[in-house]
Amino acid sequence: MAPFFKQWSEAAMTTLGFFWMALWAFILGYLISSMIQVFVTEKRMQETMGKAKGKDILLGTFFGFISSSCSFAALATTKSLFKKGASFIASVAFLLASTNLVIELGIIISIFLGWQFVVGEYVGGIILILTSYILVKLINPKDLIEKARKKLDESGQEDPADPDKAISKKLKSGESWAKVSRQYVMEWKMVWKDVTVGFTIAGLVAVFIPDSFFRTLFINSGPEVTNFGFLTILEHVIVGPVAAFITFIGSMGNIPLAALLFGKGVSFAGVMAFIFSDLVVFPVLRINAKYYGWKMAFFILFLLFASLIAASLIMHYGFSWAGMLPDPSQVKISEAEHFQIDYTFFLNIGFLLVSAFLVYHGFYKYKSMSYMKEMAPKSELLEKTLKYASFVCYAWLAAGLVLNFIL
């Protein structure tokens, strides 16, 4: 049993190391996201996204870029924008941008995967939006869109009030900064379970899962493979979303897993498809069905799945043509010394102090103030499952930490 306990210790330390690498980036990203969500109101967005024209789609993309990366927050905001008059394709552009083009996701990807994947994420995100636009134009689902908007109108749900004060006044307001603090805490509440389970799975995969498993799941893969045939790449692009569907832990929690997949020799296209897949999982399908009906939900699923396949293939062959495909050997996160006195250490300490100040400012100095932002309706069963899975993860990590000191 000794080898197992040693692997247990290694897996726990790898998980904690992954999280330590990313901690400052999480704090910075969610702080920026919280500031934007408080200072830029949905009313301003709705007024500029009413038509399915290039300008409106660009604005939807821009507003998504500066918005939250949490899929559930993005779904709720997209529904609100669409209900208040934004065009369907502008709303889709917002949804895709708010889950693929956001700042915090780019920071996390740069830490675990490198600059090529950051470029792939942002350029690929734009291709996702363009592909979705082309498909909507070709299919022209007017009846589906009208029925979806009618369903929202008949739901009787009123979106929360969104005061439209000047940004300059908000920046000077203590209450606005208290809202930023509370939104920041809400961001963590939305993702803590996904991040816990995702990072723990990444540690387990890094230590316990042999390379042969990935060679079976992703055909013709391996760190030594430098040339992938088209059918191999296509299989990787299709299997990537299936793997994401199984984990269902969201883009931020999936990034360490994406880095492990690439280190194991999965193609660039397959890893990009895995990262792009946070909107084609069952919880998102169920929420869209609740909002718009099952026909529209399946249409959105088809739209996003087809777009991510196209974007992943285009990015792979575009990078290959430009000689920019990254080398799997550059990803060695499971072998790295994570806990050192370096720039990561000082960044983490600094941003932890920022977090402490935000909590104090938002929940003690302005403790009588109420603030609530709409979220998409989550599955109680799924949330309970993730919650208890997170507790199991904490017990596993604590025991692994103890073993690390004993062995």
Contacts in CASP RR format, 6 or more apart in sequence:
PFRMAT RR
TARGET T0000
AUTHOR 0000-0000-0000
METHOD contacts of the structure
MODEL  1
MAPFFKQWSEAAMTTLGFFWMALWAFILGYLISSMIQVFVTEKRMQETMG
KAKGKDILLGTFFGFISSSCSFAALATTKSLFKKGASFIASVAFLLASTN
LVIELGIIISIFLGWQFVVGEYVGGIILILTSYILVKLINPKDLIEKARK
KLDESGQEDPADPDKAISKKLKSGESWAKVSRQYVMEWKMVWKDVTVGFT
IAGLVAVFIPDSFFRTLFINSGPEVTNFGFLTILEHVIVGPVAAFITFIG
SMGNIPLAALLFGKGVSFAGVMAFIFSDLVVFPVLRINAKYYGWKMAFFI
LFLLFASLIAASLIMHYGFSWAGMLPDPSQVKISEAEHFQIDYTFFLNIG
FLLVSAFLVYHGFYKYKSMSYMKEMAPKSELLEKTLKYASFVCYAWLAAG
LVLNFIL
2 407 0 8 1.000
5 403 0 8 1.000
5 407 0 8 1.000
6 403 0 8 1.000
6 407 0 8 1.000
7 207 0 8 1.000
7 208 0 8 1.000
8 396 0 8 1.000
8 399 0 8 1.000
8 400 0 8 1.000
8 403 0 8 1.000
9 400 0 8 1.000
9 401 0 8 1.000
9 403 0 8 1.000
9 404 0 8 1.000
9 407 0 8 1.000
10 207 0 8 1.000
11 203 0 8 1.000
11 204 0 8 1.000
11 206 0 8 1.000
11 207 0 8 1.000
11 208 0 8 1.000
11 400 0 8 1.000
12 203 0 8 1.000
12 396 0 8 1.000
12 397 0 8 1.000
12 399 0 8 1.000
12 400 0 8 1.000
12 401 0 8 1.000
12 403 0 8 1.000
12 404 0 8 1.000
13 338 0 8 1.000
13 400 0 8 1.000
13 401 0 8 1.000
13 404 0 8 1.000
14 202 0 8 1.000
14 203 0 8 1.000
14 206 0 8 1.000
14 207 0 8 1.000
14 334 0 8 1.000
15 199 0 8 1.000
15 200 0 8 1.000
15 202 0 8 1.000
15 203 0 8 1.000
15 204 0 8 1.000
15 397 0 8 1.000
16 338 0 8 1.000
16 397 0 8 1.000
16 401 0 8 1.000
17 338 0 8 1.000
17 339 0 8 1.000
18 112 0 8 1.000
18 199 0 8 1.000
18 202 0 8 1.000
18 203 0 8 1.000
18 256 0 8 1.000
18 333 0 8 1.000
18 338 0 8 1.000
19 195 0 8 1.000
19 199 0 8 1.000
20 338 0 8 1.000
20 339 0 8 1.000
20 344 0 8 1.000
20 348 0 8 1.000
21 111 0 8 1.000
21 112 0 8 1.000
21 333 0 8 1.000
21 336 0 8 1.000
21 338 0 8 1.000
21 344 0 8 1.000
22 108 0 8 1.000
22 111 0 8 1.000
22 112 0 8 1.000
22 255 0 8 1.000
22 256 0 8 1.000
23 348 0 8 1.000
23 351 0 8 1.000
23 352 0 8 1.000
24 344 0 8 1.000
24 347 0 8 1.000
24 348 0 8 1.000
24 350 0 8 1.000
24 351 0 8 1.000
25 104 0 8 1.000
25 107 0 8 1.000
25 108 0 8 1.000
25 111 0 8 1.000
26 104 0 8 1.000
26 108 0 8 1.000
26 195 0 8 1.000
26 252 0 8 1.000
27 351 0 8 1.000
27 352 0 8 1.000
27 354 0 8 1.000
27 355 0 8 1.000
28 104 0 8 1.000
28 107 0 8 1.000
28 351 0 8 1.000
29 103 0 8 1.000
29 104 0 8 1.000
29 107 0 8 1.000
30 104 0 8 1.000
30 184 0 8 1.000
30 187 0 8 1.000
30 188 0 8 1.000
31 180 0 8 1.000
31 184 0 8 1.000
31 354 0 8 1.000
31 358 0 8 1.000
32 103 0 8 1.000
32 104 0 8 1.000
33 67 0 8 1.000
33 68 0 8 1.000
33 69 0 8 1.000
33 102 0 8 1.000
33 103 0 8 1.000
33 104 0 8 1.000
33 183 0 8 1.000
33 187 0 8 1.000
34 180 0 8 1.000
34 181 0 8 1.000
34 183 0 8 1.000
34 184 0 8 1.000
34 186 0 8 1.000
34 187 0 8 1.000
35 180 0 8 1.000
36 66 0 8 1.000
36 67 0 8 1.000
37 67 0 8 1.000
37 68 0 8 1.000
37 183 0 8 1.000
37 373 0 8 1.000
38 170 0 8 1.000
38 176 0 8 1.000
38 179 0 8 1.000
38 180 0 8 1.000
38 183 0 8 1.000
39 167 0 8 1.000
39 170 0 8 1.000
39 171 0 8 1.000
39 176 0 8 1.000
40 63 0 8 1.000
40 66 0 8 1.000
40 167 0 8 1.000
41 162 0 8 1.000
41 163 0 8 1.000
41 164 0 8 1.000
42 77 0 8 1.000
42 80 0 8 1.000
42 81 0 8 1.000
42 84 0 8 1.000
42 159 0 8 1.000
42 162 0 8 1.000
43 162 0 8 1.000
43 164 0 8 1.000
44 164 0 8 1.000
45 59 0 8 1.000
45 60 0 8 1.000
45 63 0 8 1.000
45 81 0 8 1.000
45 86 0 8 1.000
45 94 0 8 1.000
46 80 0 8 1.000
46 81 0 8 1.000
46 84 0 8 1.000
46 85 0 8 1.000
46 86 0 8 1.000
48 56 0 8 1.000
48 59 0 8 1.000
49 56 0 8 1.000
49 59 0 8 1.000
49 60 0 8 1.000
49 63 0 8 1.000
49 81 0 8 1.000
49 85 0 8 1.000
49 86 0 8 1.000
49 87 0 8 1.000
49 90 0 8 1.000
49 91 0 8 1.000
49 94 0 8 1.000
50 56 0 8 1.000
50 85 0 8 1.000
50 86 0 8 1.000
50 87 0 8 1.000
50 90 0 8 1.000
51 87 0 8 1.000
51 90 0 8 1.000
52 87 0 8 1.000
52 88 0 8 1.000
52 89 0 8 1.000
52 90 0 8 1.000
52 136 0 8 1.000
56 86 0 8 1.000
56 87 0 8 1.000
56 90 0 8 1.000
57 89 0 8 1.000
57 90 0 8 1.000
57 93 0 8 1.000
57 129 0 8 1.000
57 133 0 8 1.000
59 90 0 8 1.000
60 86 0 8 1.000
60 90 0 8 1.000
60 91 0 8 1.000
60 93 0 8 1.000
60 94 0 8 1.000
60 97 0 8 1.000
61 93 0 8 1.000
61 94 0 8 1.000
61 96 0 8 1.000
61 97 0 8 1.000
61 101 0 8 1.000
61 126 0 8 1.000
61 129 0 8 1.000
62 97 0 8 1.000
63 94 0 8 1.000
63 97 0 8 1.000
63 98 0 8 1.000
64 74 0 8 1.000
64 93 0 8 1.000
64 94 0 8 1.000
64 95 0 8 1.000
64 97 0 8 1.000
64 98 0 8 1.000
64 101 0 8 1.000
64 102 0 8 1.000
65 97 0 8 1.000
65 98 0 8 1.000
65 101 0 8 1.000
65 102 0 8 1.000
65 103 0 8 1.000
66 102 0 8 1.000
67 73 0 8 1.000
67 74 0 8 1.000
67 77 0 8 1.000
67 94 0 8 1.000
67 97 0 8 1.000
67 98 0 8 1.000
67 102 0 8 1.000
68 74 0 8 1.000
68 77 0 8 1.000
68 98 0 8 1.000
68 102 0 8 1.000
68 187 0 8 1.000
69 98 0 8 1.000
69 99 0 8 1.000
69 102 0 8 1.000
69 104 0 8 1.000
69 105 0 8 1.000
69 251 0 8 1.000
69 252 0 8 1.000
70 187 0 8 1.000
70 190 0 8 1.000
70 191 0 8 1.000
71 99 0 8 1.000
71 250 0 8 1.000
71 251 0 8 1.000
71 278 0 8 1.000
71 279 0 8 1.000
71 284 0 8 1.000
72 190 0 8 1.000
72 287 0 8 1.000
72 375 0 8 1.000
72 376 0 8 1.000
72 378 0 8 1.000
73 98 0 8 1.000
73 187 0 8 1.000
73 190 0 8 1.000
73 373 0 8 1.000
73 375 0 8 1.000
73 376 0 8 1.000
74 94 0 8 1.000
74 95 0 8 1.000
74 98 0 8 1.000
74 99 0 8 1.000
75 95 0 8 1.000
75 284 0 8 1.000
75 287 0 8 1.000
75 288 0 8 1.000
75 291 0 8 1.000
75 376 0 8 1.000
76 374 0 8 1.000
76 375 0 8 1.000
76 376 0 8 1.000
77 94 0 8 1.000
77 98 0 8 1.000
77 374 0 8 1.000
78 91 0 8 1.000
78 92 0 8 1.000
78 94 0 8 1.000
78 95 0 8 1.000
78 98 0 8 1.000
79 152 0 8 1.000
79 291 0 8 1.000
79 376 0 8 1.000
80 159 0 8 1.000
80 374 0 8 1.000
81 90 0 8 1.000
81 91 0 8 1.000
81 94 0 8 1.000
82 88 0 8 1.000
82 91 0 8 1.000
82 148 0 8 1.000
82 149 0 8 1.000
82 152 0 8 1.000
83 149 0 8 1.000
83 152 0 8 1.000
83 153 0 8 1.000
83 159 0 8 1.000
84 159 0 8 1.000
85 149 0 8 1.000
86 94 0 8 1.000
88 136 0 8 1.000
88 145 0 8 1.000
88 148 0 8 1.000
89 132 0 8 1.000
89 133 0 8 1.000
89 136 0 8 1.000
92 129 0 8 1.000
92 132 0 8 1.000
92 136 0 8 1.000
92 300 0 8 1.000
92 303 0 8 1.000
93 129 0 8 1.000
93 132 0 8 1.000
93 133 0 8 1.000
95 279 0 8 1.000
96 125 0 8 1.000
96 128 0 8 1.000
96 129 0 8 1.000
96 132 0 8 1.000
96 279 0 8 1.000
96 304 0 8 1.000
96 307 0 8 1.000
97 125 0 8 1.000
97 129 0 8 1.000
99 105 0 8 1.000
99 251 0 8 1.000
99 278 0 8 1.000
99 279 0 8 1.000
100 121 0 8 1.000
100 122 0 8 1.000
100 124 0 8 1.000
100 125 0 8 1.000
100 128 0 8 1.000
100 251 0 8 1.000
100 276 0 8 1.000
101 121 0 8 1.000
101 122 0 8 1.000
101 125 0 8 1.000
101 126 0 8 1.000
104 252 0 8 1.000
105 121 0 8 1.000
105 251 0 8 1.000
105 252 0 8 1.000
105 255 0 8 1.000
106 118 0 8 1.000
106 121 0 8 1.000
106 122 0 8 1.000
108 252 0 8 1.000
108 255 0 8 1.000
109 117 0 8 1.000
109 118 0 8 1.000
109 121 0 8 1.000
109 255 0 8 1.000
109 258 0 8 1.000
109 275 0 8 1.000
110 117 0 8 1.000
110 118 0 8 1.000
112 255 0 8 1.000
112 256 0 8 1.000
112 258 0 8 1.000
112 259 0 8 1.000
112 331 0 8 1.000
112 333 0 8 1.000
113 255 0 8 1.000
113 258 0 8 1.000
113 259 0 8 1.000
113 262 0 8 1.000
113 271 0 8 1.000
113 326 0 8 1.000
113 331 0 8 1.000
114 326 0 8 1.000
114 330 0 8 1.000
116 268 0 8 1.000
116 319 0 8 1.000
116 324 0 8 1.000
116 325 0 8 1.000
116 326 0 8 1.000
117 258 0 8 1.000
117 262 0 8 1.000
117 271 0 8 1.000
117 272 0 8 1.000
117 275 0 8 1.000
117 326 0 8 1.000
119 324 0 8 1.000
120 272 0 8 1.000
120 315 0 8 1.000
120 319 0 8 1.000
121 272 0 8 1.000
121 275 0 8 1.000
123 315 0 8 1.000
124 272 0 8 1.000
124 276 0 8 1.000
124 311 0 8 1.000
124 314 0 8 1.000
124 315 0 8 1.000
125 276 0 8 1.000
125 311 0 8 1.000
127 307 0 8 1.000
127 310 0 8 1.000
127 311 0 8 1.000
127 314 0 8 1.000
127 315 0 8 1.000
128 276 0 8 1.000
128 304 0 8 1.000
128 307 0 8 1.000
128 308 0 8 1.000
128 311 0 8 1.000
129 307 0 8 1.000
131 306 0 8 1.000
131 307 0 8 1.000
131 310 0 8 1.000
131 311 0 8 1.000
132 303 0 8 1.000
132 304 0 8 1.000
132 307 0 8 1.000
135 303 0 8 1.000
135 306 0 8 1.000
135 307 0 8 1.000
136 303 0 8 1.000
141 299 0 8 1.000
144 295 0 8 1.000
144 296 0 8 1.000
144 299 0 8 1.000
145 296 0 8 1.000
147 292 0 8 1.000
147 293 0 8 1.000
147 295 0 8 1.000
147 296 0 8 1.000
148 291 0 8 1.000
148 292 0 8 1.000
148 293 0 8 1.000
148 296 0 8 1.000
151 291 0 8 1.000
151 292 0 8 1.000
151 293 0 8 1.000
152 291 0 8 1.000
152 292 0 8 1.000
159 374 0 8 1.000
160 372 0 8 1.000
160 373 0 8 1.000
160 374 0 8 1.000
170 176 0 8 1.000
174 366 0 8 1.000
175 366 0 8 1.000
175 369 0 8 1.000
177 361 0 8 1.000
177 362 0 8 1.000
178 361 0 8 1.000
178 362 0 8 1.000
178 365 0 8 1.000
178 366 0 8 1.000
178 369 0 8 1.000
178 371 0 8 1.000
179 369 0 8 1.000
179 371 0 8 1.000
180 358 0 8 1.000
181 358 0 8 1.000
181 359 0 8 1.000
181 361 0 8 1.000
181 362 0 8 1.000
181 363 0 8 1.000
181 366 0 8 1.000
182 362 0 8 1.000
182 363 0 8 1.000
182 371 0 8 1.000
183 371 0 8 1.000
183 373 0 8 1.000
184 355 0 8 1.000
184 358 0 8 1.000
185 358 0 8 1.000
185 359 0 8 1.000
185 363 0 8 1.000
186 373 0 8 1.000
190 375 0 8 1.000
191 250 0 8 1.000
191 252 0 8 1.000
191 253 0 8 1.000
192 390 0 8 1.000
193 383 0 8 1.000
193 386 0 8 1.000
193 387 0 8 1.000
193 389 0 8 1.000
193 390 0 8 1.000
194 249 0 8 1.000
194 250 0 8 1.000
194 252 0 8 1.000
194 253 0 8 1.000
194 386 0 8 1.000
195 249 0 8 1.000
195 252 0 8 1.000
195 253 0 8 1.000
196 389 0 8 1.000
196 390 0 8 1.000
196 393 0 8 1.000
196 394 0 8 1.000
197 249 0 8 1.000
197 253 0 8 1.000
197 386 0 8 1.000
197 389 0 8 1.000
197 390 0 8 1.000
197 393 0 8 1.000
198 247 0 8 1.000
198 249 0 8 1.000
198 253 0 8 1.000
198 254 0 8 1.000
198 256 0 8 1.000
198 257 0 8 1.000
199 253 0 8 1.000
199 256 0 8 1.000
200 393 0 8 1.000
200 396 0 8 1.000
200 397 0 8 1.000
201 247 0 8 1.000
201 249 0 8 1.000
201 257 0 8 1.000
202 253 0 8 1.000
202 256 0 8 1.000
202 257 0 8 1.000
202 259 0 8 1.000
202 260 0 8 1.000
203 256 0 8 1.000
203 334 0 8 1.000
205 257 0 8 1.000
205 260 0 8 1.000
206 260 0 8 1.000
206 333 0 8 1.000
206 334 0 8 1.000
207 334 0 8 1.000
211 222 0 8 1.000
211 264 0 8 1.000
214 221 0 8 1.000
214 222 0 8 1.000
214 261 0 8 1.000
214 264 0 8 1.000
214 265 0 8 1.000
214 266 0 8 1.000
215 221 0 8 1.000
215 222 0 8 1.000
217 239 0 8 1.000
217 243 0 8 1.000
218 235 0 8 1.000
218 236 0 8 1.000
218 239 0 8 1.000
218 240 0 8 1.000
218 261 0 8 1.000
218 265 0 8 1.000
218 266 0 8 1.000
218 267 0 8 1.000
218 270 0 8 1.000
219 232 0 8 1.000
219 235 0 8 1.000
219 236 0 8 1.000
220 228 0 8 1.000
220 229 0 8 1.000
220 232 0 8 1.000
221 232 0 8 1.000
221 236 0 8 1.000
221 264 0 8 1.000
221 265 0 8 1.000
221 266 0 8 1.000
221 267 0 8 1.000
222 264 0 8 1.000
222 265 0 8 1.000
222 266 0 8 1.000
222 328 0 8 1.000
223 263 0 8 1.000
223 264 0 8 1.000
223 265 0 8 1.000
223 328 0 8 1.000
223 329 0 8 1.000
225 265 0 8 1.000
228 236 0 8 1.000
228 267 0 8 1.000
228 269 0 8 1.000
232 267 0 8 1.000
233 267 0 8 1.000
233 269 0 8 1.000
233 270 0 8 1.000
233 313 0 8 1.000
233 316 0 8 1.000
234 313 0 8 1.000
236 266 0 8 1.000
236 267 0 8 1.000
236 269 0 8 1.000
236 270 0 8 1.000
236 273 0 8 1.000
237 269 0 8 1.000
237 270 0 8 1.000
237 273 0 8 1.000
237 308 0 8 1.000
237 309 0 8 1.000
237 312 0 8 1.000
237 313 0 8 1.000
238 273 0 8 1.000
238 309 0 8 1.000
239 270 0 8 1.000
240 266 0 8 1.000
240 270 0 8 1.000
240 271 0 8 1.000
240 273 0 8 1.000
240 274 0 8 1.000
240 277 0 8 1.000
241 273 0 8 1.000
241 274 0 8 1.000
241 276 0 8 1.000
241 277 0 8 1.000
241 280 0 8 1.000
241 305 0 8 1.000
241 308 0 8 1.000
243 261 0 8 1.000
243 274 0 8 1.000
244 250 0 8 1.000
244 254 0 8 1.000
244 274 0 8 1.000
244 277 0 8 1.000
244 278 0 8 1.000
244 280 0 8 1.000
244 281 0 8 1.000
245 277 0 8 1.000
245 280 0 8 1.000
245 281 0 8 1.000
245 282 0 8 1.000
247 254 0 8 1.000
247 257 0 8 1.000
248 281 0 8 1.000
248 282 0 8 1.000
248 283 0 8 1.000
248 382 0 8 1.000
249 386 0 8 1.000
250 278 0 8 1.000
250 281 0 8 1.000
251 275 0 8 1.000
251 278 0 8 1.000
254 274 0 8 1.000
254 275 0 8 1.000
254 278 0 8 1.000
255 275 0 8 1.000
256 333 0 8 1.000
257 274 0 8 1.000
258 271 0 8 1.000
258 274 0 8 1.000
258 275 0 8 1.000
259 331 0 8 1.000
259 333 0 8 1.000
260 331 0 8 1.000
260 333 0 8 1.000
260 334 0 8 1.000
261 270 0 8 1.000
261 271 0 8 1.000
261 274 0 8 1.000
262 268 0 8 1.000
262 271 0 8 1.000
262 326 0 8 1.000
262 328 0 8 1.000
262 331 0 8 1.000
263 328 0 8 1.000
263 329 0 8 1.000
263 331 0 8 1.000
263 332 0 8 1.000
264 328 0 8 1.000
265 328 0 8 1.000
266 274 0 8 1.000
267 316 0 8 1.000
268 315 0 8 1.000
268 316 0 8 1.000
268 319 0 8 1.000
268 325 0 8 1.000
268 326 0 8 1.000
269 312 0 8 1.000
269 313 0 8 1.000
269 315 0 8 1.000
269 316 0 8 1.000
270 312 0 8 1.000
270 316 0 8 1.000
272 311 0 8 1.000
272 312 0 8 1.000
272 315 0 8 1.000
272 316 0 8 1.000
273 308 0 8 1.000
273 309 0 8 1.000
273 312 0 8 1.000
276 308 0 8 1.000
276 311 0 8 1.000
276 312 0 8 1.000
277 308 0 8 1.000
278 284 0 8 1.000
279 304 0 8 1.000
280 301 0 8 1.000
280 304 0 8 1.000
280 305 0 8 1.000
280 308 0 8 1.000
283 378 0 8 1.000
283 379 0 8 1.000
283 382 0 8 1.000
285 297 0 8 1.000
285 298 0 8 1.000
285 301 0 8 1.000
286 297 0 8 1.000
286 379 0 8 1.000
287 376 0 8 1.000
287 377 0 8 1.000
287 378 0 8 1.000
288 296 0 8 1.000
288 297 0 8 1.000
288 300 0 8 1.000
288 301 0 8 1.000
289 296 0 8 1.000
289 297 0 8 1.000
290 377 0 8 1.000
291 297 0 8 1.000
292 300 0 8 1.000
316 325 0 8 1.000
318 324 0 8 1.000
319 325 0 8 1.000
339 345 0 8 1.000
362 369 0 8 1.000
END
